Amino acid sequence: MEYEVMKLLAGALVMGLGTLATATAVGRIGGSAMEALGRNPESRPAILTHMILSIAFAEAIAIYALIIAIVILMIL
């Protein structure tokens, strides 16, 4: 394969796997938080805070994947 094709394929794989992992993590975090709220509604503030922090950390994976994909496509 040509160099450009390999570069595009690498960028697509990085973004695809990075966003797939993030989407799975965010879905599991949200589902677990809703399950916890269903069991104990009084603990909403604590659960909400931890859920938002966990989602932010999970979303960092997608941002890292985006940066790596940009580096692959633009610089290499």
PDB file with SEQRES, HELIX, SHEET and CRYST1 records, atoms N, CA, C and O in Angstrom:
SEQRES   1 A   76  MET GLU TYR GLU VAL MET LYS LEU LEU ALA GLY ALA LEU          
SEQRES   2 A   76  VAL MET GLY LEU GLY THR LEU ALA THR ALA THR ALA VAL          
SEQRES   3 A   76  GLY ARG ILE GLY GLY SER ALA MET GLU ALA LEU GLY ARG          
SEQRES   4 A   76  ASN PRO GLU SER ARG PRO ALA ILE LEU THR HIS MET ILE          
SEQRES   5 A   76  LEU SER ILE ALA PHE ALA GLU ALA ILE ALA ILE TYR ALA          
SEQRES   6 A   76  LEU ILE ILE ALA ILE VAL ILE LEU MET ILE LEU                  
HELIX    1 AA1 TYR A    3  ARG A   39  1                                  37    
HELIX    2 AA2 PRO A   41  SER A   43  5                                   3    
HELIX    3 AA3 ARG A   44  ILE A   70  1                                  27    
HELIX    4 AA4 VAL A   71  ILE A   75  3                                   5    
CRYST1    1.000    1.000    1.000  90.00  90.00  90.00 P 1           1          
ATOM      1  N   MET A   1       0.833  -1.186   0.000  1.00  0.00           N  
ATOM      2  CA  MET A   1       0.000   0.000   0.000  1.00  0.00           C  
ATOM      3  C   MET A   1       0.874   1.244   0.000  1.00  0.00           C  
ATOM      4  O   MET A   1       2.025   1.227   0.438  1.00  0.00           O  
ATOM      5  N   GLU A   2       0.304   2.294  -0.493  1.00  0.00           N  
ATOM      6  CA  GLU A   2       1.031   3.552  -0.516  1.00  0.00           C  
ATOM      7  C   GLU A   2       1.079   4.179   0.872  1.00  0.00           C  
ATOM      8  O   GLU A   2       0.290   3.838   1.754  1.00  0.00           O  
ATOM      9  N   TYR A   3       2.004   5.086   1.043  1.00  0.00           N  
ATOM     10  CA  TYR A   3       2.206   5.755   2.321  1.00  0.00           C  
ATOM     11  C   TYR A   3       0.968   6.540   2.742  1.00  0.00           C  
ATOM     12  O   TYR A   3       0.576   6.480   3.908  1.00  0.00           O  
ATOM     13  N   GLU A   4       0.345   7.272   1.826  1.00  0.00           N  
ATOM     14  CA  GLU A   4      -0.832   8.082   2.150  1.00  0.00           C  
ATOM     15  C   GLU A   4      -2.007   7.219   2.581  1.00  0.00           C  
ATOM     16  O   GLU A   4      -2.741   7.577   3.503  1.00  0.00           O  
ATOM     17  N   VAL A   5      -2.185   6.087   1.921  1.00  0.00           N  
ATOM     18  CA  VAL A   5      -3.281   5.184   2.276  1.00  0.00           C  
ATOM     19  C   VAL A   5      -3.069   4.631   3.676  1.00  0.00           C  
ATOM     20  O   VAL A   5      -4.011   4.553   4.465  1.00  0.00           O  
ATOM     21  N   MET A   6      -1.842   4.250   3.986  1.00  0.00           N  
ATOM     22  CA  MET A   6      -1.537   3.730   5.318  1.00  0.00           C  
ATOM     23  C   MET A   6      -1.744   4.800   6.391  1.00  0.00           C  
ATOM     24  O   MET A   6      -2.199   4.506   7.496  1.00  0.00           O  
ATOM     25  N   LYS A   7      -1.406   6.034   6.050  1.00  0.00           N  
ATOM     26  CA  LYS A   7      -1.590   7.140   6.982  1.00  0.00           C  
ATOM     27  C   LYS A   7      -3.078   7.359   7.271  1.00  0.00           C  
ATOM     28  O   LYS A   7      -3.469   7.526   8.426  1.00  0.00           O  
ATOM     29  N   LEU A   8      -3.894   7.359   6.234  1.00  0.00           N  
ATOM     30  CA  LEU A   8      -5.337   7.530   6.424  1.00  0.00           C  
ATOM     31  C   LEU A   8      -5.941   6.372   7.203  1.00  0.00           C  
ATOM     32  O   LEU A   8      -6.799   6.577   8.062  1.00  0.00           O  
ATOM     33  N   LEU A   9      -5.501   5.173   6.909  1.00  0.00           N  
ATOM     34  CA  LEU A   9      -5.995   4.002   7.628  1.00  0.00           C  
ATOM     35  C   LEU A   9      -5.602   4.060   9.103  1.00  0.00           C  
ATOM     36  O   LEU A   9      -6.414   3.728   9.967  1.00  0.00           O  
ATOM     37  N   ALA A  10      -4.389   4.469   9.401  1.00  0.00           N  
ATOM     38  CA  ALA A  10      -3.938   4.581  10.792  1.00  0.00           C  
ATOM     39  C   ALA A  10      -4.746   5.637  11.545  1.00  0.00           C  
ATOM     40  O   ALA A  10      -5.147   5.412  12.687  1.00  0.00           O  
ATOM     41  N   GLY A  11      -4.984   6.777  10.917  1.00  0.00           N  
ATOM     42  CA  GLY A  11      -5.789   7.824  11.556  1.00  0.00           C  
ATOM     43  C   GLY A  11      -7.212   7.371  11.815  1.00  0.00           C  
ATOM     44  O   GLY A  11      -7.775   7.658  12.871  1.00  0.00           O  
ATOM     45  N   ALA A  12      -7.795   6.668  10.860  1.00  0.00           N  
ATOM     46  CA  ALA A  12      -9.163   6.164  11.033  1.00  0.00           C  
ATOM     47  C   ALA A  12      -9.237   5.118  12.140  1.00  0.00           C  
ATOM     48  O   ALA A  12     -10.186   5.112  12.924  1.00  0.00           O  
ATOM     49  N   LEU A  13      -8.256   4.248  12.210  1.00  0.00           N  
ATOM     50  CA  LEU A  13      -8.247   3.235  13.263  1.00  0.00           C  
ATOM     51  C   LEU A  13      -8.073   3.858  14.645  1.00  0.00           C  
ATOM     52  O   LEU A  13      -8.723   3.436  15.601  1.00  0.00           O  
ATOM     53  N   VAL A  14      -7.208   4.847  14.755  1.00  0.00           N  
ATOM     54  CA  VAL A  14      -7.004   5.510  16.042  1.00  0.00           C  
ATOM     55  C   VAL A  14      -8.298   6.159  16.507  1.00  0.00           C  
ATOM     56  O   VAL A  14      -8.692   5.996  17.661  1.00  0.00           O  
ATOM     57  N   MET A  15      -8.960   6.891  15.626  1.00  0.00           N  
ATOM     58  CA  MET A  15     -10.204   7.552  16.011  1.00  0.00           C  
ATOM     59  C   MET A  15     -11.316   6.545  16.275  1.00  0.00           C  
ATOM     60  O   MET A  15     -12.092   6.708  17.216  1.00  0.00           O  
ATOM     61  N   GLY A  16     -11.395   5.520  15.461  1.00  0.00           N  
ATOM     62  CA  GLY A  16     -12.443   4.522  15.647  1.00  0.00           C  
ATOM     63  C   GLY A  16     -12.320   3.794  16.970  1.00  0.00           C  
ATOM     64  O   GLY A  16     -13.298   3.673  17.707  1.00  0.00           O  
ATOM     65  N   LEU A  17     -11.133   3.308  17.277  1.00  0.00           N  
ATOM     66  CA  LEU A  17     -10.940   2.581  18.529  1.00  0.00           C  
ATOM     67  C   LEU A  17     -11.027   3.504  19.739  1.00  0.00           C  
ATOM     68  O   LEU A  17     -11.559   3.120  20.781  1.00  0.00           O  
ATOM     69  N   GLY A  18     -10.506   4.718  19.601  1.00  0.00           N  
ATOM     70  CA  GLY A  18     -10.567   5.667  20.714  1.00  0.00           C  
ATOM     71  C   GLY A  18     -11.986   6.080  21.060  1.00  0.00           C  
ATOM     72  O   GLY A  18     -12.335   6.170  22.237  1.00  0.00           O  
ATOM     73  N   THR A  19     -12.797   6.330  20.063  1.00  0.00           N  
ATOM     74  CA  THR A  19     -14.169   6.732  20.334  1.00  0.00           C  
ATOM     75  C   THR A  19     -15.039   5.544  20.726  1.00  0.00           C  
ATOM     76  O   THR A  19     -16.000   5.711  21.477  1.00  0.00           O  
ATOM     77  N   LEU A  20     -14.728   4.370  20.243  1.00  0.00           N  
ATOM     78  CA  LEU A  20     -15.476   3.171  20.651  1.00  0.00           C  
ATOM     79  C   LEU A  20     -15.254   2.899  22.133  1.00  0.00           C  
ATOM     80  O   LEU A  20     -16.199   2.598  22.862  1.00  0.00           O  
ATOM     81  N   ALA A  21     -14.018   3.004  22.574  1.00  0.00           N  
ATOM     82  CA  ALA A  21     -13.717   2.805  23.997  1.00  0.00           C  
ATOM     83  C   ALA A  21     -14.403   3.861  24.852  1.00  0.00           C  
ATOM     84  O   ALA A  21     -14.937   3.548  25.916  1.00  0.00           O  
ATOM     85  N   THR A  22     -14.391   5.104  24.394  1.00  0.00           N  
ATOM     86  CA  THR A  22     -15.024   6.186  25.142  1.00  0.00           C  
ATOM     87  C   THR A  22     -16.527   6.007  25.223  1.00  0.00           C  
ATOM     88  O   THR A  22     -17.117   6.182  26.289  1.00  0.00           O  
ATOM     89  N   ALA A  23     -17.149   5.661  24.113  1.00  0.00           N  
ATOM     90  CA  ALA A  23     -18.599   5.474  24.112  1.00  0.00           C  
ATOM     91  C   ALA A  23     -19.010   4.331  25.034  1.00  0.00           C  
ATOM     92  O   ALA A  23     -20.014   4.432  25.740  1.00  0.00           O  
ATOM     93  N   THR A  24     -18.253   3.264  25.029  1.00  0.00           N  
ATOM     94  CA  THR A  24     -18.545   2.139  25.913  1.00  0.00           C  
ATOM     95  C   THR A  24     -18.406   2.555  27.371  1.00  0.00           C  
ATOM     96  O   THR A  24     -19.259   2.224  28.194  1.00  0.00           O  
ATOM     97  N   ALA A  25     -17.346   3.273  27.693  1.00  0.00           N  
ATOM     98  CA  ALA A  25     -17.120   3.700  29.073  1.00  0.00           C  
ATOM     99  C   ALA A  25     -18.210   4.659  29.550  1.00  0.00           C  
ATOM    100  O   ALA A  25     -18.718   4.511  30.662  1.00  0.00           O  
ATOM    101  N   VAL A  26     -18.572   5.631  28.728  1.00  0.00           N  
ATOM    102  CA  VAL A  26     -19.594   6.599  29.114  1.00  0.00           C  
ATOM    103  C   VAL A  26     -20.944   5.907  29.291  1.00  0.00           C  
ATOM    104  O   VAL A  26     -21.691   6.241  30.211  1.00  0.00           O  
ATOM    105  N   GLY A  27     -21.261   4.960  28.434  1.00  0.00           N  
ATOM    106  CA  GLY A  27     -22.506   4.213  28.573  1.00  0.00           C  
ATOM    107  C   GLY A  27     -22.559   3.411  29.855  1.00  0.00           C  
ATOM    108  O   GLY A  27     -23.582   3.386  30.540  1.00  0.00           O  
ATOM    109  N   ARG A  28     -21.465   2.758  30.178  1.00  0.00           N  
ATOM    110  CA  ARG A  28     -21.428   1.972  31.417  1.00  0.00           C  
ATOM    111  C   ARG A  28     -21.486   2.876  32.649  1.00  0.00           C  
ATOM    112  O   ARG A  28     -22.141   2.535  33.634  1.00  0.00           O  
ATOM    113  N   ILE A  29     -20.809   4.019  32.604  1.00  0.00           N  
ATOM    114  CA  ILE A  29     -20.832   4.952  33.733  1.00  0.00           C  
ATOM    115  C   ILE A  29     -22.250   5.481  33.939  1.00  0.00           C  
ATOM    116  O   ILE A  29     -22.752   5.506  35.063  1.00  0.00           O  
ATOM    117  N   GLY A  30     -22.887   5.900  32.858  1.00  0.00           N  
ATOM    118  CA  GLY A  30     -24.254   6.419  32.965  1.00  0.00           C  
ATOM    119  C   GLY A  30     -25.230   5.369  33.449  1.00  0.00           C  
ATOM    120  O   GLY A  30     -26.085   5.657  34.286  1.00  0.00           O  
ATOM    121  N   GLY A  31     -25.116   4.158  32.934  1.00  0.00           N  
ATOM    122  CA  GLY A  31     -26.002   3.077  33.366  1.00  0.00           C  
ATOM    123  C   GLY A  31     -25.818   2.737  34.830  1.00  0.00           C  
ATOM    124  O   GLY A  31     -26.792   2.524  35.552  1.00  0.00           O  
ATOM    125  N   SER A  32     -24.581   2.687  35.267  1.00  0.00           N  
ATOM    126  CA  SER A  32     -24.311   2.394  36.678  1.00  0.00           C  
ATOM    127  C   SER A  32     -24.823   3.510  37.585  1.00  0.00           C  
ATOM    128  O   SER A  32     -25.341   3.248  38.671  1.00  0.00           O  
ATOM    129  N   ALA A  33     -24.675   4.745  37.138  1.00  0.00           N  
ATOM    130  CA  ALA A  33     -25.166   5.869  37.942  1.00  0.00           C  
ATOM    131  C   ALA A  33     -26.687   5.831  38.052  1.00  0.00           C  
ATOM    132  O   ALA A  33     -27.231   6.077  39.129  1.00  0.00           O  
ATOM    133  N   MET A  34     -27.377   5.529  36.962  1.00  0.00           N  
ATOM    134  CA  MET A  34     -28.842   5.445  37.014  1.00  0.00           C  
ATOM    135  C   MET A  34     -29.302   4.298  37.905  1.00  0.00           C  
ATOM    136  O   MET A  34     -30.294   4.411  38.625  1.00  0.00           O  
ATOM    137  N   GLU A  35     -28.573   3.204  37.846  1.00  0.00           N  
ATOM    138  CA  GLU A  35     -28.895   2.070  38.713  1.00  0.00           C  
ATOM    139  C   GLU A  35     -28.697   2.449  40.188  1.00  0.00           C  
ATOM    140  O   GLU A  35     -29.519   2.102  41.036  1.00  0.00           O  
ATOM    141  N   ALA A  36     -27.622   3.150  40.484  1.00  0.00           N  
ATOM    142  CA  ALA A  36     -27.361   3.584  41.861  1.00  0.00           C  
ATOM    143  C   ALA A  36     -28.416   4.585  42.328  1.00  0.00           C  
ATOM    144  O   ALA A  36     -28.848   4.543  43.480  1.00  0.00           O  
ATOM    145  N   LEU A  37     -28.827   5.473  41.445  1.00  0.00           N  
ATOM    146  CA  LEU A  37     -29.870   6.438  41.812  1.00  0.00           C  
ATOM    147  C   LEU A  37     -31.212   5.746  42.034  1.00  0.00           C  
ATOM    148  O   LEU A  37     -32.003   6.173  42.875  1.00  0.00           O  
ATOM    149  N   GLY A  38     -31.464   4.693  41.289  1.00  0.00           N  
ATOM    150  CA  GLY A  38     -32.700   3.947  41.499  1.00  0.00           C  
ATOM    151  C   GLY A  38     -32.717   3.255  42.850  1.00  0.00           C  
ATOM    152  O   GLY A  38     -33.774   3.119  43.466  1.00  0.00           O  
ATOM    153  N   ARG A  39     -31.579   2.828  43.307  1.00  0.00           N  
ATOM    154  CA  ARG A  39     -31.494   2.155  44.611  1.00  0.00           C  
ATOM    155  C   ARG A  39     -31.501   3.144  45.771  1.00  0.00           C  
ATOM    156  O   ARG A  39     -32.092   2.869  46.815  1.00  0.00           O  
ATOM    157  N   ASN A  40     -30.853   4.284  45.598  1.00  0.00           N  
ATOM    158  CA  ASN A  40     -30.705   5.245  46.690  1.00  0.00           C  
ATOM    159  C   ASN A  40     -30.837   6.672  46.158  1.00  0.00           C  
ATOM    160  O   ASN A  40     -29.822   7.328  45.922  1.00  0.00           O  
ATOM    161  N   PRO A  41     -32.057   7.168  45.964  1.00  0.00           N  
ATOM    162  CA  PRO A  41     -32.248   8.508  45.380  1.00  0.00           C  
ATOM    163  C   PRO A  41     -31.710   9.651  46.242  1.00  0.00           C  
ATOM    164  O   PRO A  41     -31.420  10.728  45.722  1.00  0.00           O  
ATOM    165  N   GLU A  42     -31.576   9.433  47.535  1.00  0.00           N  
ATOM    166  CA  GLU A  42     -31.105  10.510  48.405  1.00  0.00           C  
ATOM    167  C   GLU A  42     -29.638  10.856  48.174  1.00  0.00           C  
ATOM    168  O   GLU A  42     -29.196  11.946  48.537  1.00  0.00           O  
ATOM    169  N   SER A  43     -28.889   9.953  47.583  1.00  0.00           N  
ATOM    170  CA  SER A  43     -27.462  10.204  47.369  1.00  0.00           C  
ATOM    171  C   SER A  43     -27.182  10.825  46.000  1.00  0.00           C  
ATOM    172  O   SER A  43     -26.082  10.686  45.465  1.00  0.00           O  
ATOM    173  N   ARG A  44     -28.165  11.500  45.442  1.00  0.00           N  
ATOM    174  CA  ARG A  44     -28.032  12.086  44.111  1.00  0.00           C  
ATOM    175  C   ARG A  44     -26.839  13.026  43.960  1.00  0.00           C  
ATOM    176  O   ARG A  44     -26.109  12.892  42.978  1.00  0.00           O  
ATOM    177  N   PRO A  45     -26.594  13.975  44.878  1.00  0.00           N  
ATOM    178  CA  PRO A  45     -25.459  14.899  44.667  1.00  0.00           C  
ATOM    179  C   PRO A  45     -24.110  14.188  44.588  1.00  0.00           C  
ATOM    180  O   PRO A  45     -23.284  14.523  43.739  1.00  0.00           O  
ATOM    181  N   ALA A  46     -23.885  13.223  45.451  1.00  0.00           N  
ATOM    182  CA  ALA A  46     -22.599  12.515  45.442  1.00  0.00           C  
ATOM    183  C   ALA A  46     -22.447  11.676  44.178  1.00  0.00           C  
ATOM    184  O   ALA A  46     -21.381  11.654  43.563  1.00  0.00           O  
ATOM    185  N   ILE A  47     -23.512  10.991  43.799  1.00  0.00           N  
ATOM    186  CA  ILE A  47     -23.458  10.148  42.599  1.00  0.00           C  
ATOM    187  C   ILE A  47     -23.261  11.009  41.350  1.00  0.00           C  
ATOM    188  O   ILE A  47     -22.474  10.663  40.469  1.00  0.00           O  
ATOM    189  N   LEU A  48     -23.973  12.120  41.282  1.00  0.00           N  
ATOM    190  CA  LEU A  48     -23.868  13.003  40.123  1.00  0.00           C  
ATOM    191  C   LEU A  48     -22.450  13.569  39.982  1.00  0.00           C  
ATOM    192  O   LEU A  48     -21.912  13.635  38.877  1.00  0.00           O  
ATOM    193  N   THR A  49     -21.858  13.972  41.094  1.00  0.00           N  
ATOM    194  CA  THR A  49     -20.496  14.511  41.058  1.00  0.00           C  
ATOM    195  C   THR A  49     -19.504  13.476  40.556  1.00  0.00           C  
ATOM    196  O   THR A  49     -18.681  13.762  39.686  1.00  0.00           O  
ATOM    197  N   HIS A  50     -19.585  12.277  41.108  1.00  0.00           N  
ATOM    198  CA  HIS A  50     -18.664  11.221  40.690  1.00  0.00           C  
ATOM    199  C   HIS A  50     -18.911  10.801  39.240  1.00  0.00           C  
ATOM    200  O   HIS A  50     -17.970  10.477  38.514  1.00  0.00           O  
ATOM    201  N   MET A  51     -20.170  10.808  38.826  1.00  0.00           N  
ATOM    202  CA  MET A  51     -20.486  10.437  37.448  1.00  0.00           C  
ATOM    203  C   MET A  51     -19.893  11.452  36.467  1.00  0.00           C  
ATOM    204  O   MET A  51     -19.307  11.064  35.456  1.00  0.00           O  
ATOM    205  N   ILE A  52     -20.037  12.727  36.753  1.00  0.00           N  
ATOM    206  CA  ILE A  52     -19.520  13.762  35.856  1.00  0.00           C  
ATOM    207  C   ILE A  52     -17.994  13.699  35.781  1.00  0.00           C  
ATOM    208  O   ILE A  52     -17.424  13.833  34.698  1.00  0.00           O  
ATOM    209  N   LEU A  53     -17.329  13.497  36.917  1.00  0.00           N  
ATOM    210  CA  LEU A  53     -15.874  13.376  36.904  1.00  0.00           C  
ATOM    211  C   LEU A  53     -15.428  12.148  36.113  1.00  0.00           C  
ATOM    212  O   LEU A  53     -14.469  12.220  35.345  1.00  0.00           O  
ATOM    213  N   SER A  54     -16.108  11.038  36.294  1.00  0.00           N  
ATOM    214  CA  SER A  54     -15.740   9.811  35.574  1.00  0.00           C  
ATOM    215  C   SER A  54     -15.945   9.961  34.079  1.00  0.00           C  
ATOM    216  O   SER A  54     -15.124   9.490  33.291  1.00  0.00           O  
ATOM    217  N   ILE A  55     -17.022  10.606  33.678  1.00  0.00           N  
ATOM    218  CA  ILE A  55     -17.275  10.828  32.253  1.00  0.00           C  
ATOM    219  C   ILE A  55     -16.215  11.765  31.664  1.00  0.00           C  
ATOM    220  O   ILE A  55     -15.773  11.572  30.532  1.00  0.00           O  
ATOM    221  N   ALA A  56     -15.814  12.770  32.430  1.00  0.00           N  
ATOM    222  CA  ALA A  56     -14.771  13.686  31.940  1.00  0.00           C  
ATOM    223  C   ALA A  56     -13.456  12.940  31.725  1.00  0.00           C  
ATOM    224  O   ALA A  56     -12.773  13.167  30.726  1.00  0.00           O  
ATOM    225  N   PHE A  57     -13.098  12.057  32.649  1.00  0.00           N  
ATOM    226  CA  PHE A  57     -11.870  11.275  32.481  1.00  0.00           C  
ATOM    227  C   PHE A  57     -11.983  10.315  31.307  1.00  0.00           C  
ATOM    228  O   PHE A  57     -11.003  10.095  30.595  1.00  0.00           O  
ATOM    229  N   ALA A  58     -13.158   9.742  31.093  1.00  0.00           N  
ATOM    230  CA  ALA A  58     -13.347   8.832  29.966  1.00  0.00           C  
ATOM    231  C   ALA A  58     -13.276   9.593  28.641  1.00  0.00           C  
ATOM    232  O   ALA A  58     -12.729   9.088  27.661  1.00  0.00           O  
ATOM    233  N   GLU A  59     -13.825  10.795  28.616  1.00  0.00           N  
ATOM    234  CA  GLU A  59     -13.790  11.596  27.396  1.00  0.00           C  
ATOM    235  C   GLU A  59     -12.377  12.030  27.044  1.00  0.00           C  
ATOM    236  O   GLU A  59     -12.095  12.331  25.884  1.00  0.00           O  
ATOM    237  N   ALA A  60     -11.487  12.066  28.022  1.00  0.00           N  
ATOM    238  CA  ALA A  60     -10.095  12.417  27.749  1.00  0.00           C  
ATOM    239  C   ALA A  60      -9.466  11.426  26.781  1.00  0.00           C  
ATOM    240  O   ALA A  60      -8.582  11.789  26.005  1.00  0.00           O  
ATOM    241  N   ILE A  61      -9.917  10.173  26.823  1.00  0.00           N  
ATOM    242  CA  ILE A  61      -9.405   9.163  25.891  1.00  0.00           C  
ATOM    243  C   ILE A  61      -9.711   9.574  24.455  1.00  0.00           C  
ATOM    244  O   ILE A  61      -8.852   9.447  23.582  1.00  0.00           O  
ATOM    245  N   ALA A  62     -10.913  10.062  24.201  1.00  0.00           N  
ATOM    246  CA  ALA A  62     -11.280  10.492  22.852  1.00  0.00           C  
ATOM    247  C   ALA A  62     -10.468  11.709  22.422  1.00  0.00           C  
ATOM    248  O   ALA A  62     -10.099  11.830  21.254  1.00  0.00           O  
ATOM    249  N   ILE A  63     -10.194  12.600  23.353  1.00  0.00           N  
ATOM    250  CA  ILE A  63      -9.392  13.777  23.017  1.00  0.00           C  
ATOM    251  C   ILE A  63      -7.962  13.363  22.682  1.00  0.00           C  
ATOM    252  O   ILE A  63      -7.373  13.883  21.735  1.00  0.00           O  
ATOM    253  N   TYR A  64      -7.400  12.432  23.451  1.00  0.00           N  
ATOM    254  CA  TYR A  64      -6.058  11.926  23.147  1.00  0.00           C  
ATOM    255  C   TYR A  64      -6.044  11.243  21.779  1.00  0.00           C  
ATOM    256  O   TYR A  64      -5.101  11.418  21.007  1.00  0.00           O  
ATOM    257  N   ALA A  65      -7.086  10.468  21.479  1.00  0.00           N  
ATOM    258  CA  ALA A  65      -7.164   9.794  20.181  1.00  0.00           C  
ATOM    259  C   ALA A  65      -7.239  10.821  19.051  1.00  0.00           C  
ATOM    260  O   ALA A  65      -6.618  10.640  18.004  1.00  0.00           O  
ATOM    261  N   LEU A  66      -7.993  11.889  19.261  1.00  0.00           N  
ATOM    262  CA  LEU A  66      -8.088  12.940  18.245  1.00  0.00           C  
ATOM    263  C   LEU A  66      -6.731  13.600  18.007  1.00  0.00           C  
ATOM    264  O   LEU A  66      -6.345  13.837  16.862  1.00  0.00           O  
ATOM    265  N   ILE A  67      -6.020  13.892  19.070  1.00  0.00           N  
ATOM    266  CA  ILE A  67      -4.698  14.516  18.933  1.00  0.00           C  
ATOM    267  C   ILE A  67      -3.737  13.588  18.197  1.00  0.00           C  
ATOM    268  O   ILE A  67      -2.995  14.030  17.320  1.00  0.00           O  
ATOM    269  N   ILE A  68      -3.749  12.308  18.550  1.00  0.00           N  
ATOM    270  CA  ILE A  68      -2.874  11.353  17.879  1.00  0.00           C  
ATOM    271  C   ILE A  68      -3.241  11.219  16.398  1.00  0.00           C  
ATOM    272  O   ILE A  68      -2.359  11.140  15.542  1.00  0.00           O  
ATOM    273  N   ALA A  69      -4.547  11.194  16.097  1.00  0.00           N  
ATOM    274  CA  ALA A  69      -4.975  11.095  14.699  1.00  0.00           C  
ATOM    275  C   ALA A  69      -4.543  12.329  13.909  1.00  0.00           C  
ATOM    276  O   ALA A  69      -4.110  12.211  12.763  1.00  0.00           O  
ATOM    277  N   ILE A  70      -4.658  13.498  14.507  1.00  0.00           N  
ATOM    278  CA  ILE A  70      -4.226  14.725  13.827  1.00  0.00           C  
ATOM    279  C   ILE A  70      -2.719  14.685  13.578  1.00  0.00           C  
ATOM    280  O   ILE A  70      -2.254  15.067  12.504  1.00  0.00           O  
ATOM    281  N   VAL A  71      -1.960  14.222  14.569  1.00  0.00           N  
ATOM    282  CA  VAL A  71      -0.512  14.132  14.390  1.00  0.00           C  
ATOM    283  C   VAL A  71      -0.181  13.165  13.260  1.00  0.00           C  
ATOM    284  O   VAL A  71       0.689  13.440  12.434  1.00  0.00           O  
ATOM    285  N   ILE A  72      -0.880  12.028  13.226  1.00  0.00           N  
ATOM    286  CA  ILE A  72      -0.631  11.039  12.168  1.00  0.00           C  
ATOM    287  C   ILE A  72      -0.944  11.616  10.792  1.00  0.00           C  
ATOM    288  O   ILE A  72      -0.167  11.461   9.850  1.00  0.00           O  
ATOM    289  N   LEU A  73      -2.092  12.284  10.687  1.00  0.00           N  
ATOM    290  CA  LEU A  73      -2.530  12.771   9.380  1.00  0.00           C  
ATOM    291  C   LEU A  73      -1.792  14.019   8.913  1.00  0.00           C  
ATOM    292  O   LEU A  73      -1.536  14.163   7.718  1.00  0.00           O  
ATOM    293  N   MET A  74      -1.447  14.915   9.814  1.00  0.00           N  
ATOM    294  CA  MET A  74      -0.878  16.189   9.403  1.00  0.00           C  
ATOM    295  C   MET A  74       0.662  16.223   9.449  1.00  0.00           C  
ATOM    296  O   MET A  74       1.300  16.840   8.596  1.00  0.00           O  
ATOM    297  N   ILE A  75       1.230  15.574  10.424  1.00  0.00           N  
ATOM    298  CA  ILE A  75       2.672  15.735  10.622  1.00  0.00           C  
ATOM    299  C   ILE A  75       3.475  14.598  10.006  1.00  0.00           C  
ATOM    300  O   ILE A  75       4.479  14.846   9.338  1.00  0.00           O  
ATOM    301  N   LEU A  76       3.056  13.375  10.215  1.00  0.00           N  
ATOM    302  CA  LEU A  76       3.849  12.245   9.718  1.00  0.00           C  
ATOM    303  C   LEU A  76       3.759  12.101   8.222  1.00  0.00           C  
ATOM    304  O   LEU A  76       4.369  11.198   7.651  1.00  0.00           O  
TER     305      LEU A  76                                                      
END                                                                             
